[in-house]
Amino acid sequence: MFIIGGAFGFDQAVYERANEKVSLSNLTFSHQMIRLFFLEQLYRIASILKGEKYHHK
């Protein structure tokens, strides 16, 4: 499960329950932008795992 926090992050209880934490940026972005960034990263991972060329040369 992935959850996106607000500008000030989560309550400490959420951090304590988390198995892993991922930060997409130290900057603050809108939820819409973070969803786009996150989906792009999932696409990148899926492409690399399938053996497709992600970076074009």
Biopython code that builds the backbone (N, CA, C, O; Angstrom):
import numpy as np
from Bio.PDB.StructureBuilder import StructureBuilder

atoms = [
    (1, "MET", "N", (0.845, -1.153, 0.000)),
    (1, "MET", "CA", (0.000, 0.000, 0.000)),
    (1, "MET", "C", (0.901, 1.229, 0.000)),
    (1, "MET", "O", (1.920, 1.274, 0.689)),
    (2, "PHE", "N", (0.511, 2.198, -0.768)),
    (2, "PHE", "CA", (1.215, 3.471, -0.802)),
    (2, "PHE", "C", (0.242, 4.566, -0.394)),
    (2, "PHE", "O", (-0.905, 4.585, -0.842)),
    (3, "ILE", "N", (0.697, 5.465, 0.447)),
    (3, "ILE", "CA", (-0.127, 6.606, 0.823)),
    (3, "ILE", "C", (0.687, 7.878, 0.629)),
    (3, "ILE", "O", (1.903, 7.893, 0.821)),
    (4, "ILE", "N", (0.000, 8.934, 0.249)),
    (4, "ILE", "CA", (0.644, 10.217, -0.009)),
    (4, "ILE", "C", (0.256, 11.168, 1.115)),
    (4, "ILE", "O", (-0.925, 11.376, 1.390)),
    (5, "GLY", "N", (1.261, 11.737, 1.756)),
    (5, "GLY", "CA", (1.007, 12.634, 2.875)),
    (5, "GLY", "C", (0.791, 14.064, 2.443)),
    (5, "GLY", "O", (0.978, 14.425, 1.281)),
    (6, "GLY", "N", (0.399, 14.853, 3.388)),
    (6, "GLY", "CA", (0.202, 16.275, 3.149)),
    (6, "GLY", "C", (1.515, 17.034, 3.243)),
    (6, "GLY", "O", (2.586, 16.433, 3.327)),
    (7, "ALA", "N", (1.429, 18.337, 3.228)),
    (7, "ALA", "CA", (2.616, 19.194, 3.248)),
    (7, "ALA", "C", (3.463, 18.992, 4.502)),
    (7, "ALA", "O", (4.672, 19.222, 4.476)),
    (8, "PHE", "N", (2.841, 18.565, 5.593)),
    (8, "PHE", "CA", (3.569, 18.375, 6.842)),
    (8, "PHE", "C", (3.781, 16.899, 7.175)),
    (8, "PHE", "O", (4.138, 16.562, 8.304)),
    (9, "GLY", "N", (3.564, 16.028, 6.204)),
    (9, "GLY", "CA", (3.787, 14.605, 6.427)),
    (9, "GLY", "C", (2.621, 13.952, 7.149)),
    (9, "GLY", "O", (1.468, 14.361, 7.012)),
    (10, "PHE", "N", (2.956, 12.922, 7.926)),
    (10, "PHE", "CA", (1.954, 12.135, 8.634)),
    (10, "PHE", "C", (2.130, 12.276, 10.135)),
    (10, "PHE", "O", (3.137, 12.795, 10.617)),
    (11, "ASP", "N", (1.137, 11.804, 10.854)),
    (11, "ASP", "CA", (1.257, 11.678, 12.294)),
    (11, "ASP", "C", (2.347, 10.646, 12.596)),
    (11, "ASP", "O", (2.551, 9.720, 11.811)),
    (12, "GLN", "N", (3.030, 10.791, 13.697)),
    (12, "GLN", "CA", (4.119, 9.881, 14.055)),
    (12, "GLN", "C", (3.651, 8.427, 14.094)),
    (12, "GLN", "O", (4.433, 7.527, 13.785)),
    (13, "ALA", "N", (2.406, 8.178, 14.463)),
    (13, "ALA", "CA", (1.877, 6.808, 14.518)),
    (13, "ALA", "C", (1.906, 6.149, 13.144)),
    (13, "ALA", "O", (2.135, 4.943, 13.044)),
    (14, "VAL", "N", (1.679, 6.916, 12.091)),
    (14, "VAL", "CA", (1.726, 6.363, 10.729)),
    (14, "VAL", "C", (3.153, 5.945, 10.398)),
    (14, "VAL", "O", (3.375, 4.863, 9.855)),
    (15, "TYR", "N", (4.121, 6.799, 10.725)),
    (15, "TYR", "CA", (5.523, 6.462, 10.469)),
    (15, "TYR", "C", (5.942, 5.208, 11.234)),
    (15, "TYR", "O", (6.700, 4.388, 10.715)),
    (16, "GLU", "N", (5.459, 5.059, 12.450)),
    (16, "GLU", "CA", (5.822, 3.901, 13.271)),
    (16, "GLU", "C", (5.234, 2.608, 12.724)),
    (16, "GLU", "O", (5.829, 1.546, 12.905)),
    (17, "ARG", "N", (4.082, 2.666, 12.059)),
    (17, "ARG", "CA", (3.461, 1.461, 11.487)),
    (17, "ARG", "C", (4.052, 1.074, 10.147)),
    (17, "ARG", "O", (3.892, -0.064, 9.705)),
    (18, "ALA", "N", (4.727, 1.995, 9.500)),
    (18, "ALA", "CA", (5.229, 1.763, 8.143)),
    (18, "ALA", "C", (6.373, 0.753, 8.141)),
    (18, "ALA", "O", (7.270, 0.803, 8.983)),
    (19, "ASN", "N", (6.321, -0.166, 7.173)),
    (19, "ASN", "CA", (7.429, -1.103, 6.980)),
    (19, "ASN", "C", (8.581, -0.421, 6.255)),
    (19, "ASN", "O", (9.750, -0.644, 6.573)),
    (20, "GLU", "N", (8.245, 0.398, 5.296)),
    (20, "GLU", "CA", (9.232, 1.138, 4.499)),
    (20, "GLU", "C", (8.712, 2.544, 4.271)),
    (20, "GLU", "O", (7.507, 2.790, 4.328)),
    (21, "LYS", "N", (9.628, 3.462, 4.014)),
    (21, "LYS", "CA", (9.253, 4.833, 3.686)),
    (21, "LYS", "C", (9.992, 5.241, 2.420)),
    (21, "LYS", "O", (11.162, 4.906, 2.237)),
    (22, "VAL", "N", (9.303, 5.963, 1.553)),
    (22, "VAL", "CA", (9.888, 6.462, 0.308)),
    (22, "VAL", "C", (9.593, 7.950, 0.222)),
    (22, "VAL", "O", (8.470, 8.392, 0.466)),
    (23, "SER", "N", (10.611, 8.709, -0.127)),
    (23, "SER", "CA", (10.426, 10.139, -0.345)),
    (23, "SER", "C", (10.667, 10.427, -1.817)),
    (23, "SER", "O", (11.726, 10.087, -2.346)),
    (24, "LEU", "N", (9.711, 11.042, -2.481)),
    (24, "LEU", "CA", (9.876, 11.388, -3.891)),
    (24, "LEU", "C", (10.607, 12.710, -4.061)),
    (24, "LEU", "O", (11.182, 12.967, -5.118)),
    (25, "SER", "N", (10.593, 13.551, -3.036)),
    (25, "SER", "CA", (11.267, 14.849, -3.119)),
    (25, "SER", "C", (11.256, 15.511, -1.747)),
    (25, "SER", "O", (10.393, 15.229, -0.915)),
    (26, "ASN", "N", (12.218, 16.389, -1.525)),
    (26, "ASN", "CA", (12.196, 17.222, -0.321)),
    (26, "ASN", "C", (11.286, 18.428, -0.510)),
    (26, "ASN", "O", (10.972, 19.132, 0.449)),
    (27, "LEU", "N", (10.868, 18.662, -1.734)),
    (27, "LEU", "CA", (9.990, 19.784, -2.044)),
    (27, "LEU", "C", (8.534, 19.417, -1.779)),
    (27, "LEU", "O", (8.206, 18.237, -1.652)),
    (28, "THR", "N", (7.675, 20.403, -1.697)),
    (28, "THR", "CA", (6.242, 20.186, -1.516)),
    (28, "THR", "C", (5.536, 20.356, -2.854)),
    (28, "THR", "O", (5.675, 21.388, -3.510)),
    (29, "PHE", "N", (4.775, 19.335, -3.256)),
    (29, "PHE", "CA", (4.026, 19.358, -4.509)),
    (29, "PHE", "C", (2.563, 19.065, -4.219)),
    (29, "PHE", "O", (2.223, 18.558, -3.150)),
    (30, "SER", "N", (1.703, 19.386, -5.171)),
    (30, "SER", "CA", (0.285, 19.050, -5.029)),
    (30, "SER", "C", (0.120, 17.531, -5.129)),
    (30, "SER", "O", (0.985, 16.834, -5.660)),
    (31, "HIS", "N", (-1.003, 17.032, -4.609)),
    (31, "HIS", "CA", (-1.274, 15.597, -4.695)),
    (31, "HIS", "C", (-1.325, 15.135, -6.150)),
    (31, "HIS", "O", (-0.896, 14.024, -6.462)),
    (32, "GLN", "N", (-1.844, 15.976, -7.036)),
    (32, "GLN", "CA", (-1.931, 15.612, -8.447)),
    (32, "GLN", "C", (-0.534, 15.405, -9.042)),
    (32, "GLN", "O", (-0.311, 14.451, -9.788)),
    (33, "MET", "N", (0.390, 16.285, -8.717)),
    (33, "MET", "CA", (1.754, 16.162, -9.244)),
    (33, "MET", "C", (2.452, 14.931, -8.673)),
    (33, "MET", "O", (3.141, 14.215, -9.400)),
    (34, "ILE", "N", (2.278, 14.684, -7.385)),
    (34, "ILE", "CA", (2.923, 13.524, -6.765)),
    (34, "ILE", "C", (2.381, 12.234, -7.362)),
    (34, "ILE", "O", (3.141, 11.289, -7.571)),
    (35, "ARG", "N", (1.083, 12.174, -7.640)),
    (35, "ARG", "CA", (0.526, 10.973, -8.289)),
    (35, "ARG", "C", (1.175, 10.750, -9.643)),
    (35, "ARG", "O", (1.490, 9.618, -10.007)),
    (36, "LEU", "N", (1.373, 11.826, -10.387)),
    (36, "LEU", "CA", (2.033, 11.727, -11.687)),
    (36, "LEU", "C", (3.469, 11.242, -11.531)),
    (36, "LEU", "O", (3.894, 10.339, -12.252)),
    (37, "PHE", "N", (4.221, 11.825, -10.604)),
    (37, "PHE", "CA", (5.603, 11.399, -10.360)),
    (37, "PHE", "C", (5.652, 9.924, -9.964)),
    (37, "PHE", "O", (6.492, 9.167, -10.448)),
    (38, "PHE", "N", (4.736, 9.530, -9.076)),
    (38, "PHE", "CA", (4.721, 8.157, -8.583)),
    (38, "PHE", "C", (4.388, 7.169, -9.698)),
    (38, "PHE", "O", (5.029, 6.124, -9.814)),
    (39, "LEU", "N", (3.395, 7.491, -10.512)),
    (39, "LEU", "CA", (3.041, 6.608, -11.630)),
    (39, "LEU", "C", (4.187, 6.489, -12.624)),
    (39, "LEU", "O", (4.418, 5.416, -13.183)),
    (40, "GLU", "N", (4.902, 7.581, -12.846)),
    (40, "GLU", "CA", (6.048, 7.533, -13.753)),
    (40, "GLU", "C", (7.118, 6.603, -13.199)),
    (40, "GLU", "O", (7.742, 5.865, -13.962)),
    (41, "GLN", "N", (7.343, 6.620, -11.900)),
    (41, "GLN", "CA", (8.332, 5.739, -11.290)),
    (41, "GLN", "C", (7.891, 4.275, -11.380)),
    (41, "GLN", "O", (8.719, 3.394, -11.617)),
    (42, "LEU", "N", (6.601, 4.011, -11.194)),
    (42, "LEU", "CA", (6.101, 2.640, -11.353)),
    (42, "LEU", "C", (6.270, 2.163, -12.790)),
    (42, "LEU", "O", (6.639, 1.013, -13.026)),
    (43, "TYR", "N", (6.000, 3.043, -13.747)),
    (43, "TYR", "CA", (6.197, 2.705, -15.160)),
    (43, "TYR", "C", (7.668, 2.399, -15.429)),
    (43, "TYR", "O", (7.985, 1.438, -16.131)),
    (44, "ARG", "N", (8.555, 3.203, -14.879)),
    (44, "ARG", "CA", (9.995, 2.989, -15.062)),
    (44, "ARG", "C", (10.407, 1.624, -14.514)),
    (44, "ARG", "O", (11.129, 0.874, -15.172)),
    (45, "ILE", "N", (9.948, 1.311, -13.314)),
    (45, "ILE", "CA", (10.277, 0.021, -12.700)),
    (45, "ILE", "C", (9.755, -1.130, -13.555)),
    (45, "ILE", "O", (10.488, -2.082, -13.823)),
    (46, "ALA", "N", (8.498, -1.051, -13.983)),
    (46, "ALA", "CA", (7.903, -2.121, -14.791)),
    (46, "ALA", "C", (8.650, -2.291, -16.105)),
    (46, "ALA", "O", (8.881, -3.419, -16.540)),
    (47, "SER", "N", (9.030, -1.198, -16.739)),
    (47, "SER", "CA", (9.759, -1.268, -18.012)),
    (47, "SER", "C", (11.114, -1.934, -17.834)),
    (47, "SER", "O", (11.500, -2.787, -18.634)),
    (48, "ILE", "N", (11.829, -1.552, -16.797)),
    (48, "ILE", "CA", (13.152, -2.122, -16.545)),
    (48, "ILE", "C", (13.038, -3.601, -16.206)),
    (48, "ILE", "O", (13.829, -4.407, -16.697)),
    (49, "LEU", "N", (12.062, -3.976, -15.372)),
    (49, "LEU", "CA", (11.893, -5.384, -15.005)),
    (49, "LEU", "C", (11.505, -6.249, -16.199)),
    (49, "LEU", "O", (11.855, -7.428, -16.248)),
    (50, "LYS", "N", (10.783, -5.671, -17.167)),
    (50, "LYS", "CA", (10.414, -6.407, -18.376)),
    (50, "LYS", "C", (11.563, -6.479, -19.375)),
    (50, "LYS", "O", (11.452, -7.153, -20.399)),
    (51, "GLY", "N", (12.661, -5.795, -19.089)),
    (51, "GLY", "CA", (13.804, -5.818, -19.986)),
    (51, "GLY", "C", (13.713, -4.809, -21.113)),
    (51, "GLY", "O", (14.533, -4.832, -22.031)),
    (52, "GLU", "N", (12.734, -3.926, -21.058)),
    (52, "GLU", "CA", (12.599, -2.902, -22.088)),
    (52, "GLU", "C", (13.606, -1.786, -21.828)),
    (52, "GLU", "O", (14.023, -1.552, -20.694)),
    (53, "LYS", "N", (13.981, -1.108, -22.899)),
    (53, "LYS", "CA", (14.882, 0.023, -22.739)),
    (53, "LYS", "C", (14.065, 1.211, -22.258)),
    (53, "LYS", "O", (13.142, 1.659, -22.937)),
    (54, "TYR", "N", (14.406, 1.705, -21.107)),
    (54, "TYR", "CA", (13.694, 2.870, -20.581)),
    (54, "TYR", "C", (14.318, 4.155, -21.114)),
    (54, "TYR", "O", (13.615, 5.083, -21.513)),
    (55, "HIS", "N", (15.650, 4.195, -21.114)),
    (55, "HIS", "CA", (16.356, 5.380, -21.600)),
    (55, "HIS", "C", (16.699, 5.189, -23.070)),
    (55, "HIS", "O", (17.224, 4.146, -23.459)),
    (56, "HIS", "N", (16.412, 6.165, -23.861)),
    (56, "HIS", "CA", (16.710, 6.103, -25.292)),
    (56, "HIS", "C", (18.062, 6.746, -25.554)),
    (56, "HIS", "O", (18.388, 7.790, -24.988)),
    (57, "LYS", "N", (18.845, 6.110, -26.422)),
    (57, "LYS", "CA", (20.157, 6.673, -26.773)),
    (57, "LYS", "C", (20.209, 6.951, -28.237)),
    (57, "LYS", "O", (21.227, 7.429, -28.738)),
]
sb = StructureBuilder()
sb.init_structure("model")
sb.init_model(0)
sb.init_chain("A")
sb.init_seg("    ")
for serial, (resi, resn, name, xyz) in enumerate(atoms, 1):
    if name == "N":
        sb.init_residue(resn, " ", resi, " ")
    sb.init_atom(name, np.array(xyz, "f"), 0.0, 1.0, " ", f" {name:<3s}", serial, name[0])
structure = sb.get_structure()
